[in-house]
Amino acid sequence: MKLATVVDNINSRDGQLVVVSRDLKTAVKTTEIAKTMQEAIDNWNVVEPQLRKVAEDLEKGVLENTFGFSTAHVMSPIPRAYHWVDGSAYVTHVELVRKARGAELPASFWTDPLVYMGASDAFIGPNDDILVENEEWGIDFEAEVAVITDDIPAGTKTEQAQKHIKLVMLVNDVTLRNLIPNELGKQFGFYQSKPWTSFSPVAVTPDELGASWDGAKVHLPLTSTLNETKIGSPNAGIDMTFDFARLIEHVSKTRSLTAGTIIGSGTVANNGSPDGSSCLAEVRCLETIQNGAPETPYMKFGDTIEIEMLDQEGNSVFGKIKQKVVQYFPG
């Protein structure tokens, strides 16, 4: 089953939930079942079977009031969420970044997940512009995978965590690299360096991924293309040190998590980057290690980043994130 959020007729902040066909061409509103994605997740045990019935009928072509679905005109699957926590589950990526600056990777990084709580009051759509005031801030994309959960009790262990994963989607976790050092130097975490987060046009139930979903991670390449040049397509199922079940255990250690919590994987990376990278920072680290200094610049105004995952038959699973970097002017 594939779900999305479209702008409703009153232009509300939370939009209108729709069921989308597998080929991403047709959709139908679900107002009588759940108006918004958050409402659906809040009542998942009740509404999920009803939404599945709609999805089945949509594939059969027996529904009325369907409409053409365009991934270019959708909101984030959850336009705003109660909780957004992003991880760094691909430790090989962290190891590479630290190696480029001559720093050792603490042994604990391989056994204890690294996460931060991100801003969740408003996410931008998969085709919305990335608004930044200054190119000197070091504008970068980060291609990731994320899951949406139902209510998770405090102290949930890995063995029980998989059942709480209800939906899967892609992420562009925009990062302003040159603002990070001063922020982390205060030993209090990200804020200004993490401006806007966007997600794929649709979120899918894990079973929609078939054999590419092992219960806690996606085994498919995630492709990032900048200005029509492929930056990389590492496989999200390879070298994921902490899968989503382990991340859930970590973030629920001392508190319960409410339905609609989004958990991100962090930048998808494979050891040695044989199939390229999912952010420019990694590209620059590889250049630094090989040549002594980075050569690839961060994104500039006018640049366009595309992030997409294709299934084994070459079909787009989540639709494409396609965003342009645009300057904003304070006022």
C-alpha positions in Angstrom: 0.0 0.0 0.0 1.2 3.5 -0.9 0.0 6.6 0.9 0.6 10.3 0.2 -0.7 13.7 1.4 -2.0 16.3 -1.1 -3.1 19.9 -0.6 -6.8 19.9 0.5 -9.4 22.4 -0.5 -8.9 24.6 2.5 -5.1 24.6 2.2 -4.6 23.3 5.7 -1.2 22.6 7.2 -1.8 18.8 7.3 -3.4 18.3 3.9 -5.5 15.3 2.8 -4.5 11.7 3.0 -4.7 9.7 -0.3 -4.1 6.1 -1.3 -1.8 5.9 -4.4 -1.6 3.2 -7.0 1.5 1.1 -7.3 2.5 2.8 -10.5 2.1 6.3 -8.9 -0.3 7.4 -11.5 -3.7 7.3 -9.8 -5.0 8.2 -6.3 -8.1 8.4 -4.3 -8.9 10.5 -1.2 -9.7 8.7 2.1 -11.7 11.3 3.9 -14.3 8.9 5.3 -11.5 6.7 6.7 -8.9 9.2 7.8 -8.4 12.7 6.6 -4.7 13.0 7.5 -1.7 10.7 7.7 -1.4 11.5 11.5 -5.1 10.5 12.0 -4.4 7.3 10.2 -1.3 6.4 12.2 -3.1 7.4 15.5 -5.8 4.8 14.7 -3.7 2.4 12.6 -5.2 -0.9 13.9 -8.7 0.2 12.8 -8.0 2.2 9.6 -5.2 0.1 8.1 -7.5 -2.7 6.9 -9.9 -0.1 5.4 -7.0 1.6 3.6 -5.8 -1.7 2.3 -9.3 -2.4 0.8 -9.2 0.9 -0.9 -5.7 0.2 -2.3 -6.9 -3.2 -3.6 -9.9 -1.6 -5.3 -7.8 1.1 -6.7 -5.5 -1.5 -8.4 -8.6 -3.2 -9.8 -9.9 0.0 -11.2 -13.3 -0.2 -9.6 -13.3 3.0 -7.6 -15.0 6.2 -8.4 -13.6 9.7 -7.7 -10.1 8.7 -8.5 -7.7 11.3 -9.9 -4.4 11.5 -11.7 -1.6 11.5 -9.1 1.4 13.8 -9.7 4.4 13.5 -7.4 5.3 17.1 -8.4 2.3 18.5 -6.4 2.3 16.7 -3.0 3.1 17.6 0.5 5.4 15.6 2.8 3.6 12.3 3.7 3.4 13.8 7.2 3.6 17.6 6.8 4.4 18.0 10.5 5.1 15.4 13.1 5.2 15.1 16.8 8.6 13.5 16.8 11.5 13.4 14.2 14.7 11.7 15.2 17.5 11.1 12.8 20.3 8.6 13.2 23.7 7.8 11.8 23.2 4.1 11.2 25.9 3.7 8.6 28.9 3.9 10.8 31.2 3.5 7.8 30.1 7.0 6.7 31.0 8.4 10.1 34.3 6.6 10.1 35.2 8.1 6.7 34.3 11.7 7.8 36.5 11.4 10.9 39.3 9.8 8.9 39.3 12.8 6.5 40.0 15.1 9.3 42.5 12.8 11.0 40.3 11.8 14.0 39.9 8.4 15.4 36.5 6.7 15.6 35.6 5.8 19.1 35.0 2.0 19.5 31.6 2.8 21.0 30.3 4.1 17.7 30.1 0.5 16.5 27.9 -0.6 19.3 25.9 2.5 20.4 23.8 4.3 17.8 24.2 8.1 17.2 21.0 10.1 16.9 19.7 13.6 17.2 16.2 15.1 17.5 15.3 17.2 14.5 12.8 20.0 13.9 9.4 18.5 13.1 7.0 21.4 13.2 7.0 21.7 9.4 8.5 19.6 6.7 8.7 20.8 3.1 7.4 18.8 0.1 9.5 16.6 -2.1 9.5 19.2 -4.9 9.6 22.3 -2.8 12.6 24.7 -3.1 15.4 24.4 -0.6 15.6 28.0 0.7 19.0 29.2 2.0 20.2 32.7 2.6 24.0 32.2 2.0 26.0 29.7 -0.2 28.9 30.1 2.2 27.0 28.0 4.8 27.9 24.9 2.8 24.6 23.6 1.4 24.5 19.8 1.2 21.9 17.1 0.6 21.7 13.8 2.6 19.8 10.9 1.0 18.3 8.6 3.6 15.6 6.1 4.4 13.1 6.7 7.2 10.3 4.8 8.9 7.0 6.0 10.5 6.0 4.1 13.7 2.9 3.6 15.8 3.0 4.1 19.6 6.2 2.5 21.0 6.4 1.7 24.8 9.5 2.8 26.7 12.1 0.1 26.9 11.1 -1.6 23.7 13.8 -4.1 22.6 15.0 -4.9 19.1 13.0 -8.2 19.0 9.7 -6.4 19.5 10.6 -3.3 17.5 9.9 -4.5 14.0 6.1 -4.7 14.6 6.0 -1.0 15.3 7.3 0.0 11.8 4.2 0.9 9.8 5.5 2.9 6.8 8.8 3.5 5.0 9.8 6.6 3.0 12.9 8.5 1.7 14.5 11.6 3.2 16.5 14.6 2.0 18.0 15.8 5.3 19.4 19.2 4.1 22.6 20.1 6.0 24.5 23.4 6.2 28.0 21.9 6.6 29.9 25.0 7.4 27.6 25.9 10.4 28.1 22.5 12.0 31.5 23.0 13.7 30.5 26.0 15.8 27.2 24.3 16.8 28.8 21.1 17.8 31.7 23.0 19.4 29.1 24.2 22.0 28.4 20.5 22.8 24.7 20.9 22.4 23.9 19.5 19.0 22.4 20.5 15.6 19.9 23.3 15.1 20.8 26.1 12.6 22.8 23.6 10.5 19.6 21.5 9.9 17.2 23.9 8.1 14.5 22.0 6.2 13.8 18.3 5.9 11.8 16.8 3.0 10.5 13.3 2.4 9.5 11.3 -0.7 6.1 11.8 -2.4 4.7 8.6 -1.0 5.3 6.4 2.1 4.8 2.7 1.7 3.9 -0.2 3.9 6.9 -2.5 4.4 5.2 -5.4 2.5 5.1 -3.1 -0.6 8.9 -3.7 -0.7 8.6 -7.4 -1.0 11.8 -9.3 -0.6 13.7 -6.0 -0.5 12.5 -5.5 3.1 14.0 -7.9 5.7 11.9 -6.6 8.5 14.2 -3.8 9.6 16.0 -2.3 6.5 15.6 -1.9 2.8 17.9 -3.8 0.4 17.7 -1.5 -2.6 20.1 1.2 -4.1 19.3 4.8 -3.2 20.3 7.1 -6.1 21.2 10.8 -5.7 21.6 12.9 -8.8 22.9 16.5 -8.7 22.3 18.7 -11.8 21.7 15.5 -13.9 25.1 14.0 -12.7 24.8 10.9 -10.5 26.5 11.3 -7.2 25.9 7.8 -6.1 23.6 4.8 -5.6 24.8 2.9 -2.5 22.6 0.0 -1.4 20.6 0.9 1.7 20.7 -2.7 3.0 24.5 -3.0 3.0 26.7 -1.7 5.8 23.7 -0.4 7.9 25.3 -1.0 11.2 22.1 -0.3 13.2 18.9 -1.3 11.4 15.6 0.4 12.2 14.7 -2.1 14.9 18.0 -1.4 16.7 17.4 2.4 16.3 13.9 2.0 17.8 15.4 0.2 20.8 17.9 3.0 21.3 15.5 6.0 21.0 12.9 4.3 23.3 15.3 3.4 26.0 14.1 6.1 28.4 10.8 7.3 27.0 7.8 6.1 25.0 7.3 7.3 21.4 4.0 8.6 20.1 2.3 7.3 16.9 3.7 9.2 13.9 7.3 9.2 15.1 9.7 9.4 12.2 13.1 7.7 12.5 15.7 8.4 9.9 18.7 6.2 9.0 21.2 8.9 8.4 23.2 9.2 5.2 23.2 5.9 3.3 26.7 4.7 2.7 28.6 1.6 1.7 32.1 0.8 2.9 34.6 2.2 0.4 31.9 4.0 -1.5 32.1 1.7 -4.5 28.8 2.9 -5.9 29.2 6.6 -5.0 27.9 8.6 -2.1 24.6 10.0 -0.7 26.0 13.5 0.2 28.6 15.9 -1.0 30.4 15.8 2.4 31.4 12.2 1.8 32.5 13.0 -1.8 34.7 15.7 -0.3 36.1 13.4 2.4 37.1 10.8 -0.2 38.9 13.6 -2.2 40.7 14.8 0.9 41.9 11.3 1.8 43.1 10.7 -1.8 44.3 14.2 -2.8 44.9 16.1 0.4 42.0 18.5 -0.2 38.4 18.5 -1.4 37.6 19.5 -5.0 33.8 19.2 -5.2 32.0 22.3 -4.1 28.8 22.2 -2.0 25.5 23.1 -3.7 24.9 26.5 -5.2 21.8 28.5 -5.9 20.1 27.1 -8.9 21.3 23.5 -8.3 18.8 20.7 -8.5 19.0 17.5 -6.4 17.1 14.4 -7.2 16.7 11.4 -4.8 15.0 8.2 -5.8 14.8 4.4 -5.1 13.9 1.9 -7.9 12.8 -1.6 -7.2 14.3 -4.6 -8.9 12.1 -4.1 -11.9 13.2 -0.5 -12.3 10.0 1.0 -11.0 10.0 4.0 -8.6 9.0 2.8 -5.2 8.5 6.2 -3.4 8.4 8.7 -6.2 11.2 11.2 -6.7 12.4 13.9 -4.4 13.4 16.8 -6.8 14.4 20.1 -5.3 16.1 23.3 -6.4 18.3 25.4 -4.1 17.0 28.9 -4.0 18.2 32.0 -2.1 15.9 33.7 0.4 16.3 37.3 1.5 15.7 38.2 5.1 12.9 40.6 5.8 
